[in-house]
Amino acid sequence: MTDADQREVEELKSYLSARDVVCPSCAYNLRGLTADVCPECRQSLRLGVSLAEPRLGWWLCGVVGAGFGCGLNSLLLYYIAIQWVARGWSLGRTFMDWFIIMNVGGAAVMGVVLAAMLKFGRRLRRLSTGKRIAIAGVCWLLTLADATVFSLTIK
């Protein structure tokens, strides 16, 4: 263990010596901790500073937009599956083909966007406010474009 690591462990132990602080993993009270590992869940601990209010607003707005588009397409696919079971292909072969193609495509695109928003969330939240607003706007515009194309092509 390096000197810097040792100092960090000592600062952590000093901080916890007289404070009731719970482990972020298992909620075990860490008062009087003698190591840099939670005795309950064995997770490594470190003393640090975190943001009081993370920049979640615009990122979350984008996640909701992408999730809405993905969910709408998935719900429509579920609807058509129920109708197919209940009525067979009585809605018309051409209608069914377009309906399925539009919703599978929409769900795939919006699903990829949603997955990217979740996977790269930390990196996206570090962007400037303008870029975060733009990304949220793109998510909602894709959802609106998807719904518009679906509405105009399904007759």
Residue frames as a rotation matrix with the C-alpha (Angstrom) as fourth column:
MET 1
0.588 0.809 0.000 0.00
0.809 -0.588 0.000 0.00
0.000 0.000 -1.000 0.00
THR 2
-0.204 -0.671 0.713 1.42
0.606 -0.659 -0.446 3.39
0.769 0.341 0.541 -0.96
ASP 3
-0.857 -0.172 -0.486 1.75
0.498 -0.523 -0.692 6.28
-0.135 -0.835 0.534 1.45
ALA 4
-0.794 0.608 0.001 -1.11
-0.563 -0.736 0.375 8.09
0.229 0.297 0.927 -0.31
ASP 5
-0.105 0.762 -0.639 -3.34
-0.082 0.634 0.769 5.03
0.991 0.134 -0.004 0.04
GLN 6
-0.400 -0.138 -0.906 -2.41
0.812 0.404 -0.420 4.70
0.424 -0.904 -0.049 3.70
ARG 7
-0.989 0.045 -0.143 -3.22
0.020 -0.905 -0.425 8.39
-0.148 -0.423 0.894 4.31
GLU 8
-0.500 0.854 -0.143 -6.57
-0.590 -0.215 0.778 7.92
0.634 0.474 0.611 2.61
VAL 9
-0.039 0.445 -0.895 -7.41
0.416 0.821 0.390 4.94
0.908 -0.357 -0.217 4.83
GLU 10
-0.673 -0.273 -0.688 -6.37
0.739 -0.194 -0.646 6.89
0.043 -0.942 0.332 7.95
GLU 11
-0.925 0.378 0.035 -8.53
-0.376 -0.925 0.061 9.87
0.056 0.043 0.998 6.90
LEU 12
-0.202 0.879 -0.432 -11.47
-0.306 0.362 0.881 7.54
0.931 0.310 0.196 6.34
LYS 13
-0.133 0.096 -0.986 -11.03
0.762 0.646 -0.040 5.91
0.633 -0.757 -0.159 9.76
SER 14
-0.909 -0.237 -0.343 -10.60
0.404 -0.704 -0.584 9.32
-0.103 -0.669 0.736 11.40
TYR 15
-0.728 0.682 0.067 -13.76
-0.542 -0.633 0.554 10.61
0.420 0.367 0.830 9.72
LEU 16
0.075 0.817 -0.572 -15.79
-0.203 0.574 0.793 7.57
0.976 0.057 0.209 10.81
SER 17
-0.738 -0.473 -0.482 -14.40
0.311 0.396 -0.864 7.38
0.599 -0.787 -0.145 14.33
ALA 18
-0.834 0.420 -0.357 -17.17
0.247 -0.294 -0.923 9.53
-0.493 -0.859 0.142 15.83
ARG 19
-0.518 0.666 -0.537 -19.80
-0.824 -0.557 0.104 9.68
-0.229 0.497 0.837 13.08
ASP 20
-0.139 0.580 0.803 -22.77
0.131 0.814 -0.565 7.50
-0.982 0.026 -0.189 12.28
VAL 21
-0.182 0.032 -0.983 -22.40
-0.937 -0.307 0.164 6.96
-0.297 0.951 0.085 8.54
VAL 22
0.497 0.438 0.749 -24.00
-0.225 0.899 -0.376 4.03
-0.838 0.018 0.545 6.74
CYS 23
-0.607 -0.669 0.429 -22.32
0.171 0.417 0.893 1.91
-0.776 0.615 -0.139 4.08
PRO 24
-0.331 0.502 -0.799 -23.61
-0.837 -0.547 0.003 2.98
-0.436 0.669 0.602 0.65
SER 25
-0.680 0.024 -0.733 -23.92
-0.486 0.733 0.475 -0.68
0.549 0.679 -0.487 -0.33
CYS 26
-0.432 0.459 -0.776 -25.58
0.477 0.847 0.235 -2.41
0.765 -0.269 -0.585 2.63
ALA 27
0.319 0.566 0.761 -26.50
-0.243 -0.727 0.642 0.43
0.916 -0.390 -0.094 5.06
TYR 28
0.407 -0.297 -0.864 -24.33
0.828 0.520 0.211 -1.00
0.387 -0.801 0.457 7.87
ASN 29
0.992 -0.064 0.106 -23.31
-0.104 -0.891 0.442 1.67
0.066 -0.449 -0.891 10.40
LEU 30
0.480 -0.877 -0.027 -19.60
0.471 0.284 -0.835 2.34
0.740 0.388 0.550 9.85
ARG 31
0.724 -0.215 0.656 -18.92
-0.578 -0.707 0.406 4.22
0.377 -0.673 -0.636 13.12
GLY 32
0.437 -0.656 0.616 -15.51
-0.661 0.230 0.714 3.24
-0.610 -0.719 -0.333 14.48
LEU 33
0.992 -0.061 -0.109 -14.43
-0.042 0.654 -0.755 1.46
0.118 0.754 0.647 11.30
THR 34
0.481 -0.866 0.138 -10.89
-0.238 0.023 0.971 0.05
-0.844 -0.500 -0.195 11.57
ALA 35
-0.490 -0.600 0.632 -10.26
0.506 0.394 0.767 -0.74
-0.709 0.696 0.110 7.88
ASP 36
-0.648 0.244 -0.722 -11.25
-0.600 -0.747 0.285 0.58
-0.470 0.618 0.631 4.46
VAL 37
-0.768 0.436 -0.470 -13.69
-0.067 0.674 0.735 -2.32
0.638 0.596 -0.489 3.93
CYS 38
0.021 0.858 0.514 -17.25
-0.920 -0.185 0.347 -2.61
0.392 -0.480 0.785 5.21
PRO 39
-0.801 -0.366 0.474 -17.31
-0.556 0.748 -0.362 -5.46
-0.222 -0.553 -0.803 7.74
GLU 40
0.000 0.906 0.423 -20.84
-0.369 0.393 -0.842 -6.42
-0.929 -0.156 0.335 6.67
CYS 41
0.884 0.466 0.041 -20.70
-0.102 0.277 -0.956 -6.56
-0.457 0.840 0.292 2.83
ARG 42
0.199 -0.935 0.293 -16.89
0.571 0.354 0.741 -6.50
-0.797 0.020 0.604 2.33
GLN 43
0.701 0.054 0.711 -17.10
0.652 -0.454 -0.607 -3.61
0.290 0.889 -0.354 -0.18
SER 44
-0.426 -0.893 -0.142 -14.09
0.901 -0.406 -0.150 -1.29
0.076 -0.192 0.979 -0.35
LEU 45
0.708 0.655 -0.265 -14.78
0.691 -0.719 0.069 2.19
-0.145 -0.232 -0.962 0.94
ARG 46
-0.487 -0.836 0.251 -13.21
0.837 -0.529 -0.139 5.56
0.249 0.142 0.958 0.32
LEU 47
0.032 0.395 -0.918 -13.73
0.585 -0.752 -0.303 9.03
-0.810 -0.528 -0.255 1.61
GLY 48
-0.691 -0.269 0.671 -14.78
0.721 -0.324 0.612 11.43
0.053 0.907 0.418 -1.11
VAL 49
-0.582 0.510 -0.633 -16.78
-0.220 -0.849 -0.481 14.41
-0.783 -0.140 0.606 -2.20
SER 50
-0.564 0.467 0.681 -19.87
0.814 0.452 0.364 14.02
-0.138 0.760 -0.635 -4.35
LEU 51
-0.826 0.314 0.468 -22.22
-0.013 -0.841 0.541 16.42
0.563 0.441 0.699 -6.00
ALA 52
-0.791 0.610 0.038 -25.09
-0.135 -0.115 -0.984 17.65
-0.596 -0.784 0.174 -3.88
GLU 53
0.387 0.919 -0.073 -27.28
-0.232 0.020 -0.973 17.79
-0.893 0.393 0.221 -6.97
PRO 54
-0.532 -0.616 0.580 -26.07
0.390 0.430 0.814 15.76
-0.751 0.660 0.012 -9.96
ARG 55
-0.557 0.268 -0.786 -26.89
-0.684 -0.685 0.251 17.10
-0.471 0.678 0.565 -13.40
LEU 56
-0.762 0.291 0.578 -29.71
0.324 0.945 -0.049 14.68
-0.561 0.150 -0.814 -14.07
GLY 57
-0.083 0.893 -0.441 -32.51
-0.156 -0.449 -0.880 16.91
-0.984 -0.004 0.177 -15.38
TRP 58
0.198 0.153 -0.968 -31.84
-0.929 -0.286 -0.235 17.11
-0.313 0.946 0.086 -19.11
TRP 59
-0.819 -0.489 -0.300 -30.33
-0.552 0.814 0.180 13.63
0.156 0.313 -0.937 -19.25
LEU 60
-0.732 0.611 0.302 -33.43
0.212 0.625 -0.751 12.24
-0.648 -0.486 -0.587 -17.55
CYS 61
0.145 0.772 -0.619 -35.62
-0.513 -0.477 -0.714 14.20
-0.846 0.421 0.327 -19.97
GLY 62
-0.219 -0.322 -0.921 -33.83
-0.968 0.187 0.165 12.46
0.119 0.928 -0.353 -22.87
VAL 63
-0.989 -0.129 0.074 -34.18
-0.142 0.967 -0.213 9.04
-0.044 -0.221 -0.974 -21.22
VAL 64
-0.325 0.942 0.082 -37.91
0.052 0.105 -0.993 9.63
-0.944 -0.318 -0.083 -20.77
GLY 65
0.180 0.368 -0.912 -38.24
-0.838 -0.429 -0.338 10.73
-0.516 0.825 0.231 -24.41
ALA 66
-0.538 -0.457 -0.708 -36.42
-0.766 0.616 0.184 7.68
0.352 0.642 -0.681 -25.75
GLY 67
-0.954 0.209 0.217 -38.24
0.040 0.803 -0.595 5.41
-0.298 -0.559 -0.774 -23.31
PHE 68
-0.099 0.966 -0.237 -41.58
-0.368 -0.257 -0.894 6.84
-0.925 -0.001 0.381 -24.39
GLY 69
0.076 0.070 -0.995 -40.84
-0.996 -0.032 -0.078 6.11
-0.038 0.997 0.067 -28.06
CYS 70
-0.802 -0.439 -0.405 -39.58
-0.450 0.890 -0.073 2.61
0.392 0.123 -0.912 -27.35
GLY 71
-0.822 0.523 0.224 -42.50
0.045 0.452 -0.891 1.89
-0.567 -0.723 -0.395 -25.04
LEU 72
0.013 0.859 -0.512 -45.10
-0.690 -0.363 -0.626 3.23
-0.724 0.362 0.588 -27.47
ASN 73
-0.132 -0.120 -0.984 -43.83
-0.923 0.376 0.078 1.02
0.360 0.919 -0.160 -30.28
SER 74
-0.953 -0.253 -0.166 -43.61
-0.170 0.902 -0.397 -1.99
0.251 -0.350 -0.903 -27.98
LEU 75
-0.568 0.812 0.131 -47.13
-0.164 0.045 -0.986 -1.38
-0.807 -0.581 0.107 -26.69
LEU 76
0.157 0.615 -0.772 -48.46
-0.920 -0.194 -0.342 -1.16
-0.360 0.764 0.535 -30.26
LEU 77
-0.494 -0.390 -0.777 -46.71
-0.655 0.754 0.037 -4.43
0.572 0.528 -0.628 -31.12
TYR 78
-0.967 0.210 0.143 -48.30
0.021 0.628 -0.778 -6.01
-0.253 -0.749 -0.612 -28.07
TYR 79
-0.190 0.948 -0.254 -51.69
-0.539 -0.317 -0.780 -4.64
-0.820 -0.011 0.572 -29.17
ILE 80
0.082 0.220 -0.972 -51.37
-0.987 0.152 -0.049 -6.07
0.137 0.964 0.229 -32.68
ALA 81
-0.852 -0.390 -0.349 -50.26
-0.331 0.918 -0.219 -9.43
0.406 -0.071 -0.911 -31.26
ILE 82
-0.723 0.660 0.207 -53.41
-0.030 0.269 -0.963 -9.55
-0.691 -0.702 -0.175 -29.13
GLN 83
0.123 0.784 -0.609 -55.55
-0.765 -0.316 -0.561 -8.57
-0.632 0.535 0.561 -32.14
TRP 84
-0.335 -0.341 -0.878 -53.82
-0.858 0.496 0.135 -11.17
0.390 0.799 -0.459 -34.27
VAL 85
-1.000 -0.017 -0.014 -54.58
-0.009 0.881 -0.473 -13.90
0.020 -0.473 -0.881 -31.72
ALA 86
-0.472 0.881 -0.037 -58.16
-0.055 -0.072 -0.996 -12.70
-0.880 -0.468 0.083 -31.28
ARG 87
0.472 0.744 -0.474 -59.03
-0.428 -0.277 -0.860 -12.05
-0.771 0.609 0.188 -34.97
GLY 88
0.317 -0.449 0.836 -56.33
0.767 0.640 0.053 -13.68
-0.558 0.624 0.547 -37.05
TRP 89
-0.757 -0.650 0.069 -55.19
0.537 -0.558 0.632 -11.68
-0.372 0.515 0.772 -40.09
SER 90
0.115 0.933 0.341 -58.65
0.987 -0.069 -0.143 -10.15
-0.110 0.353 -0.929 -40.52
LEU 91
0.382 -0.013 -0.924 -57.17
0.222 -0.969 0.106 -6.64
-0.897 -0.245 -0.368 -40.27
GLY 92
0.989 -0.033 -0.144 -55.67
-0.148 -0.237 -0.960 -7.05
-0.003 0.971 -0.239 -43.74
ARG 93
0.586 -0.807 0.075 -52.27
0.803 0.591 0.083 -8.38
-0.111 0.012 0.994 -44.80
THR 94
0.049 -0.589 0.807 -50.89
0.566 -0.649 -0.508 -5.05
0.823 0.482 0.301 -46.07
PHE 95
0.599 0.239 0.765 -51.98
-0.420 -0.719 0.553 -3.22
0.682 -0.653 -0.330 -42.93
MET 96
0.976 -0.214 0.041 -50.36
0.084 0.543 0.836 -5.86
-0.201 -0.812 0.548 -40.72
ASP 97
0.365 -0.892 0.268 -47.12
0.898 0.261 -0.354 -5.81
0.246 0.370 0.896 -42.69
TRP 98
0.006 -0.354 0.935 -46.77
0.184 -0.919 -0.349 -2.02
0.983 0.174 0.060 -42.41
PHE 99
0.776 0.366 0.514 -47.91
-0.417 -0.315 0.853 -1.96
0.474 -0.876 -0.092 -38.83
ILE 100
0.885 -0.461 -0.064 -45.34
0.397 0.676 0.621 -4.54
-0.243 -0.575 0.781 -37.79
ILE 101
0.164 -0.866 0.472 -42.49
0.878 -0.089 -0.470 -3.07
0.450 0.491 0.746 -39.87
MET 102
0.190 -0.051 0.980 -43.07
-0.068 -0.997 -0.039 0.45
0.979 -0.059 -0.193 -38.57
ASN 103
0.822 0.217 0.527 -43.28
-0.504 -0.157 0.850 -0.61
0.267 -0.963 -0.020 -34.93
VAL 104
0.766 -0.641 -0.045 -40.42
0.618 0.716 0.325 -3.10
-0.176 -0.277 0.945 -34.96
GLY 105
0.048 -0.758 0.651 -38.24
0.732 -0.417 -0.539 -0.47
0.679 0.502 0.535 -36.68
GLY 106
0.329 0.159 0.931 -39.35
-0.306 -0.914 0.265 2.25
0.893 -0.372 -0.252 -34.29
ALA 107
0.986 0.043 0.164 -38.84
-0.169 0.322 0.931 0.07
-0.013 -0.946 0.325 -31.22
ALA 108
0.525 -0.850 0.048 -35.38
0.849 0.519 -0.095 -0.94
0.056 0.091 0.994 -32.46
VAL 109
-0.048 -0.545 0.837 -34.24
0.423 -0.770 -0.477 2.64
0.905 0.331 0.268 -33.14
MET 110
0.413 0.270 0.870 -35.65
-0.545 -0.692 0.473 4.03
0.730 -0.669 -0.139 -29.93
GLY 111
0.989 -0.098 -0.110 -34.36
0.147 0.692 0.707 1.03
0.007 -0.716 0.698 -27.98
VAL 112
0.204 -0.969 0.138 -30.82
0.890 0.125 -0.438 1.69
0.407 0.212 0.889 -29.26
VAL 113
-0.076 -0.175 0.982 -31.13
-0.046 -0.983 -0.178 5.38
0.996 -0.058 0.066 -28.35
LEU 114
0.777 0.432 0.458 -32.44
-0.473 -0.081 0.878 4.48
0.416 -0.898 0.141 -24.88
ALA 115
0.817 -0.529 -0.232 -29.65
0.577 0.759 0.301 1.94
0.017 -0.380 0.925 -24.34
ALA 116
-0.070 -0.870 0.489 -27.04
0.696 -0.393 -0.600 4.52
0.714 0.298 0.633 -25.39
MET 117
0.225 0.224 0.948 -28.53
-0.386 -0.873 0.297 7.11
0.895 -0.433 -0.110 -23.03
LEU 118
0.961 0.182 0.207 -28.30
-0.261 0.368 0.892 4.64
0.086 -0.912 0.401 -20.15
LYS 119
0.635 -0.770 -0.068 -24.87
0.765 0.638 -0.090 3.25
0.112 0.005 0.994 -21.03
PHE 120
-0.342 -0.817 0.465 -23.23
0.746 -0.537 -0.395 6.64
0.572 0.211 0.792 -21.53
GLY 121
0.640 0.768 0.014 -25.30
0.584 -0.499 0.640 8.46
0.499 -0.402 -0.768 -18.89
ARG 122
0.493 -0.512 -0.703 -22.38
0.641 -0.333 0.692 9.54
-0.589 -0.792 0.164 -16.73
ARG 123
-0.595 -0.755 0.276 -20.47
0.724 -0.354 0.592 10.92
-0.349 0.552 0.757 -19.72
LEU 124
-0.217 0.607 0.764 -23.57
0.696 -0.453 0.558 12.67
0.684 0.653 -0.324 -21.09
ARG 125
0.746 0.538 -0.392 -24.32
0.647 -0.450 0.615 14.30
0.155 -0.713 -0.684 -17.73
ARG 126
0.047 -0.819 -0.572 -20.85
0.689 -0.388 0.612 15.87
-0.723 -0.423 0.546 -17.77
LEU 127
-0.374 -0.153 0.915 -21.56
0.880 -0.371 0.298 17.73
0.294 0.916 0.273 -21.02
SER 128
-0.999 0.033 -0.027 -22.45
-0.026 -0.971 -0.238 21.40
-0.034 -0.237 0.971 -21.08
THR 129
-0.390 0.920 -0.035 -26.05
0.023 -0.028 -0.999 22.39
-0.921 -0.391 -0.010 -20.48
GLY 130
0.006 0.377 -0.926 -26.56
-0.883 -0.433 -0.182 23.29
-0.470 0.819 0.330 -24.13
LYS 131
-0.648 -0.310 -0.695 -25.40
-0.643 0.712 0.282 19.88
0.408 0.630 -0.661 -25.32
ARG 132
-0.931 0.354 0.094 -27.54
0.209 0.723 -0.658 18.09
-0.301 -0.593 -0.747 -22.73
ILE 133
-0.118 0.910 -0.399 -30.58
-0.342 -0.414 -0.844 20.10
-0.932 0.037 0.360 -23.88
ALA 134
-0.155 -0.006 -0.988 -29.78
-0.987 -0.041 0.155 19.23
-0.041 0.999 0.001 -27.50
ILE 135
-0.926 -0.221 -0.305 -29.51
-0.243 0.969 0.034 15.51
0.288 0.105 -0.952 -26.73
ALA 136
-0.644 0.762 0.065 -32.81
0.227 0.272 -0.935 15.55
-0.730 -0.588 -0.348 -24.82
GLY 137
0.010 0.637 -0.770 -34.40
-0.669 -0.568 -0.479 17.40
-0.743 0.520 0.421 -27.73
VAL 138
-0.514 -0.273 -0.813 -33.10
-0.821 0.430 0.374 14.84
0.248 0.860 -0.445 -30.22
CYS 139
-0.981 0.179 0.073 -34.57
0.136 0.908 -0.396 12.01
-0.137 -0.378 -0.915 -28.14
TRP 140
-0.240 0.954 -0.181 -37.98
0.123 -0.155 -0.980 13.66
-0.963 -0.258 -0.080 -28.12
LEU 141
-0.035 0.196 -0.980 -37.76
-0.887 -0.459 -0.060 14.63
-0.461 0.867 0.190 -31.81
LEU 142
-0.861 -0.294 -0.414 -36.98
-0.455 0.810 0.371 11.02
0.226 0.508 -0.831 -32.71
THR 143
-0.757 0.645 0.104 -40.02
0.407 0.589 -0.698 9.90
-0.512 -0.487 -0.708 -30.74
LEU 144
0.037 0.794 -0.607 -42.22
-0.240 -0.583 -0.776 12.51
-0.970 0.175 0.169 -32.42
ALA 145
-0.339 -0.231 -0.912 -40.80
-0.932 -0.048 0.359 11.64
-0.127 0.972 -0.199 -35.86
ASP 146
-1.000 -0.024 -0.016 -41.46
-0.025 0.998 0.052 7.97
0.015 0.053 -0.999 -35.19
ALA 147
-0.410 0.911 -0.038 -45.06
0.412 0.148 -0.899 8.65
-0.814 -0.384 -0.437 -34.16
THR 148
0.049 0.408 -0.912 -45.57
-0.597 -0.720 -0.354 10.99
-0.800 0.562 0.208 -37.14
VAL 149
-0.650 -0.349 -0.675 -44.19
-0.755 0.393 0.525 8.53
0.082 0.851 -0.519 -39.70
PHE 150
-0.924 0.362 0.124 -46.28
0.311 0.898 -0.310 5.77
-0.223 -0.248 -0.943 -38.15
SER 151
-0.186 0.922 -0.339 -49.41
0.164 -0.311 -0.936 7.94
-0.969 -0.230 -0.093 -38.25
LEU 152
0.022 0.159 -0.987 -48.88
-0.803 -0.585 -0.113 8.98
-0.596 0.795 0.115 -41.87
THR 153
-0.686 -0.379 -0.621 -48.07
-0.704 0.564 0.432 5.55
0.187 0.733 -0.654 -43.26
ILE 154
-0.895 0.443 0.048 -50.73
0.400 0.846 -0.353 3.49
-0.197 -0.297 -0.934 -41.48
LYS 155
-0.733 0.673 -0.101 -54.11
-0.644 -0.639 0.420 4.02
0.218 0.373 0.902 -43.08
